[in-house]
């Protein structure tokens, strides 16, 4: 029986991110975001590079350290859809030493020739007194604040 998709959609991988990893087109930027996260988990770096806008695409060596991380989960915090430009804010947690660390990003996606491509991201800072996104239960200001 196929496993649940690592992207957290609740669907199984062959019906969720699997087809995108095999060349299907993402209908929304959020679907592409989920597939890009999933590609980190299932070690599909070529998908990550192929879904990156050519104006900002890094090399495989640039992304290799992120592929190697033990990813824990993905939470989509917001999706601002558009016809040619879309934004997805997400929180991805990964294992680091004895606990979880996080990557919080607002990603910009552009639609080129009918295909969504990741272009760039900004990194919003969580509120100081908010619960830390790593899931520790402590306030951000006393936990993972950099």
C-alpha positions as CSV (number, residue, x, y, z in Angstrom):
1,X,0.0,0.0,0.0
2,X,1.5,3.4,-0.9
3,X,2.5,5.7,1.8
4,X,1.0,9.1,2.6
5,X,2.7,11.9,0.7
6,X,5.4,13.7,2.7
7,X,3.9,17.1,1.7
8,X,1.2,16.7,4.3
9,X,-1.7,16.8,1.9
10,X,-3.3,13.6,3.4
11,X,-3.2,12.0,0.0
12,X,-0.9,9.2,-1.1
13,X,2.3,10.0,-2.9
14,X,1.3,8.3,-6.2
15,X,-1.8,10.6,-6.4
16,X,-0.2,13.7,-5.0
17,X,3.4,14.8,-5.6
18,X,4.5,11.6,-7.4
19,X,3.0,12.6,-10.8
20,X,4.6,16.1,-10.6
21,X,8.0,14.4,-9.9
22,X,7.4,12.4,-13.1
23,X,6.7,15.5,-15.2
24,X,3.0,16.4,-14.7
25,X,2.3,20.1,-14.5
26,X,1.4,21.7,-11.1
27,X,-2.1,23.3,-11.3
28,X,-1.2,25.9,-8.6
29,X,1.9,27.4,-7.0
30,X,0.9,25.7,-3.7
31,X,0.9,22.3,-5.5
32,X,4.4,23.0,-6.8
33,X,5.5,24.2,-3.3
34,X,4.3,20.9,-1.8
35,X,6.1,18.9,-4.6
36,X,9.3,20.8,-4.1
37,X,9.2,20.1,-0.3
38,X,8.4,16.4,-1.1
39,X,11.4,16.3,-3.5
40,X,13.7,17.2,-0.6
41,X,12.2,14.3,1.4
42,X,12.4,11.7,-1.3
43,X,15.8,12.9,-2.6
44,X,14.8,14.2,-6.0
45,X,17.2,17.2,-6.5
46,X,16.7,17.4,-10.2
47,X,13.0,18.1,-9.7
48,X,13.9,21.0,-7.4
49,X,16.3,22.4,-10.0
50,X,13.9,21.9,-12.9
51,X,11.1,23.7,-11.0
52,X,13.3,26.7,-10.3
53,X,13.0,29.8,-12.5
54,X,16.2,30.0,-14.7
55,X,16.8,33.6,-13.6
56,X,17.5,32.5,-10.0
57,X,18.3,28.8,-10.3
58,X,21.3,27.6,-8.2
59,X,23.5,24.7,-8.9
60,X,23.1,21.2,-7.5
61,X,26.1,21.8,-5.2
62,X,24.2,24.9,-3.8
63,X,21.1,22.9,-2.8
64,X,22.9,19.6,-1.8
65,X,23.1,20.5,2.0
66,X,19.3,21.1,2.0
67,X,18.5,17.8,0.3
68,X,20.5,16.0,2.9
69,X,18.5,17.4,5.9
70,X,16.2,15.0,7.7
71,X,12.9,16.8,6.9
72,X,10.1,16.4,9.4
73,X,7.0,18.1,8.1
74,X,5.5,20.9,6.0
75,X,2.8,23.4,6.9
76,X,1.3,25.8,4.3
77,X,0.6,29.0,6.2
78,X,-0.8,31.0,3.3
79,X,-1.3,31.0,-0.4
80,X,-1.9,34.2,-2.4
81,X,-2.9,32.9,-5.8
82,X,-2.6,34.9,-9.0
83,X,-2.7,34.3,-12.8
84,X,1.0,34.8,-13.5
85,X,2.5,35.4,-10.0
86,X,1.7,33.6,-6.8
87,X,3.0,33.6,-3.2
88,X,3.1,30.6,-0.8
89,X,4.1,31.0,2.8
90,X,5.2,27.8,4.5
91,X,7.0,26.4,7.5
92,X,9.1,23.3,7.0
93,X,10.7,21.6,10.0
94,X,13.7,19.4,10.0
95,X,15.7,17.4,12.6
96,X,18.8,19.2,13.9
97,X,20.9,17.7,16.8
98,X,18.4,16.8,19.6
99,X,15.4,18.8,18.4
100,X,13.6,20.3,15.5
101,X,14.6,23.4,13.6
102,X,12.6,25.3,11.0
103,X,12.6,27.0,7.7
104,X,10.0,29.8,7.4
105,X,9.6,31.3,3.9
106,X,7.3,33.4,1.7
107,X,8.0,32.0,-1.8
108,X,7.4,33.8,-5.0
109,X,6.3,31.7,-8.0
110,X,6.0,32.8,-11.6
111,X,4.0,31.1,-14.4
112,X,6.0,30.7,-17.5
113,X,4.5,29.0,-20.6
114,X,1.8,27.4,-18.4
115,X,4.2,26.1,-15.8
116,X,4.7,27.4,-12.3
117,X,8.3,27.9,-11.3
118,X,9.8,28.9,-8.0
119,X,11.6,32.3,-8.3
120,X,12.7,33.5,-4.9
121,X,11.8,33.7,-1.3
122,X,11.8,36.1,1.7
123,X,12.2,35.0,5.3
124,X,9.6,36.5,7.7
125,X,10.7,36.7,11.3
126,X,8.2,35.1,13.7
127,X,6.8,37.3,16.5
128,X,9.1,37.4,19.5
129,X,6.3,36.2,21.9
130,X,4.8,33.7,19.5
131,X,5.3,30.0,20.1
132,X,8.5,28.9,18.4
133,X,7.8,27.3,15.0
134,X,10.2,24.4,15.8
135,X,7.4,23.0,18.0
136,X,9.3,23.1,21.4
137,X,6.4,24.8,23.1
138,X,8.7,27.7,24.2
139,X,8.4,31.3,23.0
140,X,10.4,32.1,19.9
141,X,12.4,34.8,21.7
142,X,13.8,32.2,24.1
143,X,14.2,29.3,21.6
144,X,15.3,29.5,18.0
145,X,15.6,33.2,17.6
146,X,18.7,33.9,15.7
